[in-house]
């Protein structure tokens, strides 16, 4: 319930809940195996609490969300998890000292047994964007269901040097911690042996750069980032250092269309060099939006894979076909391959899907979605290939 208190700004608490039923053709994220029933019907319950506060010194948005899944055919996979986030805007405080400065803090936290997906830089943004360097451990990883804890915190600041130019900097600290695996519960352990190569990871990333508005329609930006990732597996550890320097340009073509392009160089210690690139075309109107984009970057590999070079092409669109109806579609292709290490490693990921949502009232809505994904992984002479179909119906309620 929202409330406005004189002198303290705006405070709002918004509870919500989502109940979904889905058919999942591959709950184990594994290739077809004799005796292993991969398909299942899954019920998901996801309560969430969003807290908004706009105060005299700061504003904040806190999302606290839990979720639980129940499996009909594989009850040993039942689990509960959480996915939380915090966004803190400290502009009101810092501007009291530096009127042209801005300061933000963000943090995300999750705990789940689902395997990390194929994560690459966010297409259409600079590869050195801090938001792109938060799941380096998940790049190309798609395997056993294993309990994992992920936390990522970022502090970012900017300063307007003139009316048309600004400088910015950020620092991110991210951790990944793997725990036990529930994969063997409720099935023959010989079919899904527990993983023996789990690792923990810590990644620190610093960025610095600047932006200049060169015309009413054009903006140039330049960025430098340094990322340092430490991976621990048993008694062994490995260190990756990645330096990226990019320059980018964005243009507002018209009121509904914008374009972005950028690129630069990447240096991976100890001595591997490659290039970064990104491009995007973005359309927005009152009832429709669409983005087609491409991004390329480099990130650490695992299990002797050295460094992975990743390319991602994506297309997404949303149409508000009626006041109560919305349709969304997306398609993505990602290819990554190792550029060093003891074994050649390649990943290919295909993902496509659609969702139609209907608002019955201001509180209640329903959605029906379909998603197809296919994943191939080649590591030396070992090949992994599987796909997954997911059909889901959900009911959502949000009191705010």
VEXDREN-2710 file (C-alpha; in Angstrom, 1 decimal):
% VEXDREN-2710
k/r/px/py/pz
1/UNK/0.0/0.0/0.0
2/UNK/1.4/3.4/-1.0
3/UNK/1.7/6.3/1.4
4/UNK/3.0/9.8/1.2
5/UNK/4.5/11.3/4.3
6/UNK/5.2/15.1/4.2
7/UNK/8.9/15.8/4.3
8/UNK/10.0/12.2/3.8
9/UNK/9.0/11.6/0.1
10/UNK/7.2/8.6/-1.2
11/UNK/7.0/5.1/0.3
12/UNK/5.3/2.1/-1.4
13/UNK/5.0/-1.6/-0.7
14/UNK/3.8/-3.8/-3.6
15/UNK/3.2/-7.5/-3.0
16/UNK/2.7/-9.8/-6.0
17/UNK/2.5/-13.5/-6.7
18/UNK/2.8/-15.7/-9.8
19/UNK/1.5/-19.3/-10.0
20/UNK/2.6/-21.2/-13.2
21/UNK/2.2/-24.7/-14.6
22/UNK/4.5/-25.8/-17.3
23/UNK/5.4/-28.8/-19.4
24/UNK/9.2/-29.2/-19.6
25/UNK/10.7/-31.7/-22.1
26/UNK/14.1/-31.7/-20.4
27/UNK/14.1/-30.9/-16.6
28/UNK/17.6/-32.4/-16.3
29/UNK/19.2/-30.3/-19.1
30/UNK/20.7/-33.5/-20.4
31/UNK/20.9/-35.4/-23.7
32/UNK/18.5/-38.4/-24.1
33/UNK/19.6/-41.2/-21.8
34/UNK/18.1/-44.7/-21.6
35/UNK/16.1/-45.0/-18.4
36/UNK/16.1/-41.3/-17.7
37/UNK/12.7/-39.6/-18.0
38/UNK/13.6/-36.1/-18.9
39/UNK/10.1/-34.6/-19.4
40/UNK/7.9/-33.5/-16.5
41/UNK/5.0/-31.3/-15.4
42/UNK/6.2/-28.5/-13.0
43/UNK/4.3/-26.2/-10.7
44/UNK/6.0/-22.9/-9.8
45/UNK/4.9/-20.5/-7.1
46/UNK/6.7/-17.1/-6.9
47/UNK/5.7/-14.6/-4.3
48/UNK/7.5/-11.2/-4.4
49/UNK/7.6/-8.0/-2.5
50/UNK/8.7/-4.7/-4.1
51/UNK/9.5/-1.8/-1.8
52/UNK/9.9/1.7/-3.3
53/UNK/11.1/4.7/-1.4
54/UNK/11.9/8.2/-2.6
55/UNK/13.4/10.2/0.2
56/UNK/15.1/13.4/0.8
57/UNK/18.6/11.9/0.6
58/UNK/18.1/8.8/-1.5
59/UNK/15.7/6.7/-3.4
60/UNK/15.6/2.9/-3.5
61/UNK/13.8/0.0/-5.0
62/UNK/14.1/-3.4/-3.2
63/UNK/12.8/-6.6/-4.7
64/UNK/12.5/-9.6/-2.5
65/UNK/11.4/-12.7/-4.3
66/UNK/11.1/-16.4/-3.5
67/UNK/10.1/-19.3/-5.7
68/UNK/9.4/-23.0/-5.3
69/UNK/9.0/-25.7/-7.9
70/UNK/7.2/-29.0/-7.5
71/UNK/7.9/-31.8/-10.0
72/UNK/5.2/-34.5/-10.7
73/UNK/7.5/-37.3/-12.1
74/UNK/10.7/-36.3/-10.3
75/UNK/9.8/-35.2/-6.8
76/UNK/13.4/-35.4/-5.8
77/UNK/14.0/-32.2/-7.8
78/UNK/11.5/-30.1/-5.8
79/UNK/13.3/-27.0/-4.4
80/UNK/12.9/-23.5/-3.1
81/UNK/15.1/-20.6/-4.1
82/UNK/15.3/-16.8/-4.1
83/UNK/16.0/-14.0/-6.5
84/UNK/16.5/-10.5/-5.0
85/UNK/17.7/-7.1/-6.1
86/UNK/18.4/-3.6/-4.8
87/UNK/18.8/-0.4/-6.6
88/UNK/19.9/2.6/-4.6
89/UNK/20.0/6.2/-6.1
90/UNK/22.2/8.5/-4.0
91/UNK/22.0/11.5/-6.3
92/UNK/20.2/13.6/-3.8
93/UNK/23.0/13.1/-1.3
94/UNK/26.0/13.5/-3.5
95/UNK/24.6/16.6/-5.3
96/UNK/24.6/18.4/-2.0
97/UNK/28.4/18.3/-2.2
98/UNK/29.0/18.0/-6.0
99/UNK/26.0/19.3/-7.9
100/UNK/27.1/17.8/-11.2
101/UNK/27.7/14.3/-9.8
102/UNK/25.6/11.1/-9.8
103/UNK/26.0/8.0/-7.6
104/UNK/24.2/4.6/-7.9
105/UNK/24.5/1.3/-6.1
106/UNK/23.0/-2.0/-7.3
107/UNK/23.1/-5.5/-6.0
108/UNK/21.6/-8.8/-7.1
109/UNK/21.4/-12.1/-5.3
110/UNK/20.1/-15.5/-6.3
111/UNK/20.0/-19.0/-5.0
112/UNK/18.8/-21.9/-7.2
113/UNK/19.7/-25.4/-8.3
114/UNK/19.1/-24.6/-11.9
115/UNK/22.2/-24.6/-14.1
116/UNK/23.6/-21.2/-15.2
117/UNK/22.5/-20.5/-18.7
118/UNK/24.5/-19.4/-21.7
119/UNK/25.2/-15.8/-20.8
120/UNK/26.9/-13.4/-23.2
121/UNK/27.2/-9.6/-23.3
122/UNK/23.9/-7.8/-23.6
123/UNK/23.6/-7.2/-27.3
124/UNK/23.3/-3.5/-28.3
125/UNK/25.5/-2.2/-25.4
126/UNK/29.2/-1.7/-25.1
127/UNK/31.1/-4.9/-24.3
128/UNK/32.7/-3.0/-21.4
129/UNK/29.4/-2.1/-19.8
130/UNK/29.4/-3.3/-16.2
131/UNK/26.2/-5.1/-16.7
132/UNK/27.9/-7.4/-19.2
133/UNK/30.5/-8.6/-16.8
134/UNK/28.5/-10.1/-14.1
135/UNK/28.2/-13.8/-15.0
136/UNK/31.6/-14.7/-16.4
137/UNK/31.3/-18.1/-14.7
138/UNK/28.1/-18.8/-16.6
139/UNK/29.5/-18.2/-20.1
140/UNK/28.7/-21.4/-21.9
141/UNK/28.0/-23.4/-18.8
142/UNK/24.9/-25.6/-19.1
143/UNK/25.0/-28.9/-17.3
144/UNK/24.1/-30.6/-14.0
145/UNK/21.4/-29.1/-11.8
146/UNK/23.6/-27.9/-8.9
147/UNK/22.8/-25.6/-6.0
148/UNK/24.5/-22.3/-6.7
149/UNK/24.6/-18.9/-5.0
150/UNK/25.3/-15.8/-7.1
151/UNK/25.8/-12.3/-5.7
152/UNK/26.9/-9.2/-7.7
153/UNK/27.3/-5.7/-6.4
154/UNK/28.1/-2.6/-8.4
155/UNK/28.9/1.0/-7.5
156/UNK/28.7/3.5/-10.4
157/UNK/29.4/7.2/-10.5
158/UNK/29.3/10.0/-13.2
159/UNK/30.2/13.7/-13.3
160/UNK/29.0/16.2/-15.9
161/UNK/32.1/18.2/-16.8
162/UNK/30.1/20.4/-19.1
163/UNK/26.6/20.6/-20.5
164/UNK/27.6/18.2/-23.3
165/UNK/30.3/16.0/-21.7
166/UNK/30.6/13.7/-18.8
167/UNK/32.9/11.2/-17.2
168/UNK/31.9/7.9/-15.5
169/UNK/33.4/5.1/-13.4
170/UNK/32.2/1.9/-11.8
171/UNK/33.3/-1.0/-9.7
172/UNK/31.7/-4.5/-9.5
173/UNK/32.3/-7.4/-7.2
174/UNK/30.7/-10.7/-8.1
175/UNK/30.8/-14.2/-6.5
176/UNK/29.6/-17.6/-7.5
177/UNK/29.5/-20.5/-5.0
178/UNK/28.5/-24.0/-6.0
179/UNK/27.0/-26.4/-3.4
180/UNK/25.6/-29.9/-3.5
181/UNK/23.7/-31.3/-6.5
182/UNK/20.1/-32.6/-6.3
183/UNK/20.5/-34.3/-9.7
184/UNK/20.7/-37.8/-8.3
185/UNK/17.6/-37.6/-6.1
186/UNK/14.6/-39.6/-7.3
187/UNK/16.5/-41.2/-10.2
188/UNK/19.1/-43.9/-10.8
189/UNK/22.4/-42.2/-9.7
190/UNK/24.2/-44.1/-12.5
191/UNK/22.3/-42.0/-15.0
192/UNK/23.2/-38.6/-13.6
193/UNK/26.6/-38.9/-11.7
194/UNK/27.3/-35.9/-9.5
195/UNK/29.7/-33.4/-11.0
196/UNK/33.3/-33.6/-9.9
197/UNK/34.6/-30.3/-11.4
198/UNK/32.6/-27.7/-9.5
199/UNK/34.3/-24.5/-8.9
200/UNK/33.9/-21.2/-7.0
201/UNK/34.6/-17.8/-8.6
202/UNK/35.2/-14.2/-7.7
203/UNK/35.2/-11.5/-10.3
204/UNK/36.2/-7.8/-9.8
205/UNK/35.6/-5.3/-12.6
206/UNK/36.5/-1.6/-12.8
207/UNK/35.5/0.7/-15.6
208/UNK/36.2/4.3/-16.5
209/UNK/35.1/6.4/-19.5
210/UNK/33.4/9.4/-20.8
211/UNK/30.6/10.5/-23.1
212/UNK/30.2/13.6/-25.4
213/UNK/27.1/14.8/-27.1
214/UNK/28.4/16.0/-30.5
215/UNK/25.1/17.0/-31.9
216/UNK/21.4/17.0/-31.0
217/UNK/21.2/13.5/-32.5
218/UNK/24.7/12.0/-31.9
219/UNK/26.6/10.9/-28.9
220/UNK/30.1/9.4/-28.7
221/UNK/31.5/7.4/-25.7
222/UNK/34.8/5.9/-24.8
223/UNK/35.3/3.2/-22.1
224/UNK/38.1/1.2/-20.6
225/UNK/37.5/-1.8/-18.3
226/UNK/39.7/-4.1/-16.3
227/UNK/38.3/-7.4/-15.1
228/UNK/40.0/-9.9/-12.8
229/UNK/38.5/-13.4/-12.2
230/UNK/39.8/-16.0/-9.8
231/UNK/38.5/-19.6/-10.1
232/UNK/39.0/-22.2/-7.4
233/UNK/38.5/-25.9/-8.0
234/UNK/39.6/-28.0/-5.1
235/UNK/43.2/-27.1/-4.2
236/UNK/43.9/-25.5/-7.6
237/UNK/43.1/-21.9/-8.7
238/UNK/43.4/-19.9/-11.9
239/UNK/43.5/-16.2/-12.6
240/UNK/42.2/-14.3/-15.6
241/UNK/42.8/-10.7/-16.4
242/UNK/40.9/-9.0/-19.2
243/UNK/41.4/-5.4/-20.4
244/UNK/38.9/-3.9/-22.8
245/UNK/39.0/-0.5/-24.5
246/UNK/36.1/0.5/-26.8
247/UNK/34.6/3.5/-28.5
248/UNK/31.0/3.8/-29.4
249/UNK/28.5/6.0/-31.3
250/UNK/24.8/6.3/-30.9
251/UNK/22.3/8.2/-33.1
252/UNK/18.7/9.1/-32.7
253/UNK/17.5/8.5/-36.3
254/UNK/14.0/9.8/-35.6
255/UNK/11.6/9.9/-32.6
256/UNK/11.0/6.1/-32.9
257/UNK/14.3/4.8/-34.2
258/UNK/17.8/4.8/-32.7
259/UNK/21.1/3.1/-33.7
260/UNK/24.2/2.1/-31.8
261/UNK/27.6/0.8/-33.0
262/UNK/30.9/0.3/-31.2
263/UNK/34.1/-1.6/-31.0
264/UNK/37.6/-1.8/-29.8
265/UNK/40.3/-4.1/-28.5
266/UNK/40.6/-6.8/-25.8
267/UNK/43.8/-8.0/-24.1
268/UNK/43.6/-11.2/-22.1
269/UNK/46.5/-11.9/-19.8
270/UNK/49.0/-13.3/-20.7
271/UNK/49.0/-11.9/-24.2
272/UNK/46.0/-13.0/-26.2
273/UNK/44.4/-10.1/-28.1
274/UNK/41.1/-10.0/-30.0
275/UNK/38.4/-7.4/-30.8
276/UNK/35.2/-6.3/-29.3
277/UNK/32.2/-5.2/-31.3
278/UNK/28.5/-4.3/-30.9
279/UNK/25.7/-2.9/-33.0
280/UNK/22.0/-2.4/-32.5
281/UNK/18.9/-1.0/-34.2
282/UNK/16.1/-0.1/-31.8
283/UNK/12.5/0.8/-32.6
284/UNK/10.0/2.2/-30.1
285/UNK/6.5/3.5/-30.6
286/UNK/3.4/3.9/-28.5
287/UNK/2.4/0.2/-28.9
288/UNK/5.4/-1.5/-30.4
289/UNK/9.1/-2.0/-29.8
290/UNK/11.7/-4.1/-31.5
291/UNK/15.5/-4.6/-31.3
292/UNK/18.0/-6.4/-33.5
293/UNK/21.5/-6.5/-32.1
294/UNK/24.9/-8.1/-32.3
295/UNK/27.7/-8.2/-29.7
296/UNK/31.1/-9.8/-29.4
297/UNK/33.4/-10.1/-26.4
298/UNK/36.0/-12.3/-24.6
299/UNK/35.7/-14.0/-21.2
300/UNK/37.4/-16.7/-19.1
301/UNK/36.9/-20.3/-20.0
302/UNK/36.9/-23.3/-17.6
303/UNK/38.3/-26.8/-17.4
304/UNK/41.4/-25.9/-19.4
305/UNK/39.4/-24.0/-22.1
306/UNK/41.5/-20.9/-21.7
307/UNK/39.6/-17.9/-23.1
308/UNK/36.3/-18.0/-24.9
309/UNK/35.4/-15.6/-27.7
310/UNK/31.6/-15.1/-27.9
311/UNK/29.4/-13.7/-30.6
312/UNK/25.7/-13.1/-30.0
313/UNK/22.9/-12.1/-32.4
314/UNK/19.4/-11.4/-31.0
315/UNK/16.0/-10.2/-32.1
316/UNK/13.2/-9.2/-29.8
317/UNK/9.8/-7.5/-30.3
318/UNK/6.8/-6.5/-28.3
319/UNK/3.3/-5.5/-29.6
320/UNK/0.5/-4.1/-27.5
321/UNK/-2.3/-5.4/-29.7
322/UNK/-5.0/-4.2/-27.4
323/UNK/-5.3/-2.4/-24.1
324/UNK/-5.5/-5.8/-22.4
325/UNK/-3.4/-7.9/-24.7
326/UNK/0.4/-7.9/-25.3
327/UNK/2.5/-10.2/-27.5
328/UNK/6.2/-10.7/-27.2
329/UNK/8.7/-12.7/-29.3
330/UNK/12.5/-13.3/-29.1
331/UNK/15.2/-15.3/-30.9
332/UNK/18.9/-15.5/-30.0
333/UNK/21.9/-17.3/-31.4
334/UNK/25.2/-17.5/-29.5
335/UNK/28.5/-19.0/-30.6
336/UNK/31.6/-19.2/-28.4
337/UNK/34.9/-20.9/-29.0
338/UNK/38.1/-21.2/-27.0
339/UNK/41.1/-19.2/-28.1
340/UNK/43.6/-21.0/-25.9
341/UNK/44.0/-23.7/-23.3
342/UNK/44.6/-27.4/-23.4
343/UNK/41.5/-28.4/-25.3
344/UNK/39.4/-26.8/-28.0
345/UNK/36.0/-25.9/-26.7
346/UNK/32.9/-24.7/-28.6
347/UNK/29.4/-23.7/-27.6
348/UNK/26.4/-23.0/-29.7
349/UNK/23.1/-21.9/-28.2
350/UNK/19.8/-21.4/-30.0
351/UNK/16.8/-19.9/-28.2
352/UNK/13.4/-18.8/-29.6
353/UNK/10.0/-18.2/-28.0
354/UNK/6.9/-16.2/-27.7
355/UNK/4.5/-15.0/-25.0
356/UNK/1.0/-13.6/-25.0
357/UNK/-0.3/-11.8/-21.9
358/UNK/-3.8/-10.8/-21.0
359/UNK/-4.8/-8.4/-18.2
360/UNK/-8.2/-9.3/-16.7
361/UNK/-8.1/-6.4/-14.2
362/UNK/-5.5/-4.0/-12.9
363/UNK/-4.5/-6.7/-10.4
364/UNK/-4.9/-10.0/-12.3
365/UNK/-3.2/-11.1/-15.5
366/UNK/-2.5/-14.4/-17.3
367/UNK/0.1/-15.4/-19.9
368/UNK/0.8/-18.4/-22.2
369/UNK/4.3/-18.9/-23.5
370/UNK/6.4/-21.3/-25.5
371/UNK/10.1/-21.5/-25.6
372/UNK/12.6/-23.7/-27.5
373/UNK/16.3/-24.0/-26.8
374/UNK/19.1/-26.1/-28.2
375/UNK/22.6/-26.3/-26.8
376/UNK/25.7/-28.0/-28.2
377/UNK/29.0/-28.2/-26.5
378/UNK/32.2/-29.6/-27.8
379/UNK/35.2/-30.1/-25.4
380/UNK/38.0/-31.9/-27.0
381/UNK/36.6/-35.2/-28.2
382/UNK/33.5/-35.0/-25.9
383/UNK/30.3/-33.7/-27.5
384/UNK/27.1/-32.7/-25.7
385/UNK/23.9/-32.0/-27.6
386/UNK/20.4/-31.5/-26.2
387/UNK/17.3/-29.4/-26.7
388/UNK/14.3/-28.3/-24.5
389/UNK/10.7/-27.4/-25.2
390/UNK/8.8/-25.5/-22.5
391/UNK/5.1/-24.6/-22.6
392/UNK/3.8/-22.6/-19.6
393/UNK/0.6/-21.0/-18.4
394/UNK/0.7/-18.6/-15.5
395/UNK/-1.6/-16.5/-13.4
396/UNK/-0.2/-13.2/-11.9
397/UNK/-1.4/-10.8/-9.3
398/UNK/0.1/-7.5/-8.3
399/UNK/-1.4/-5.2/-5.7
400/UNK/0.2/-2.0/-6.6
END
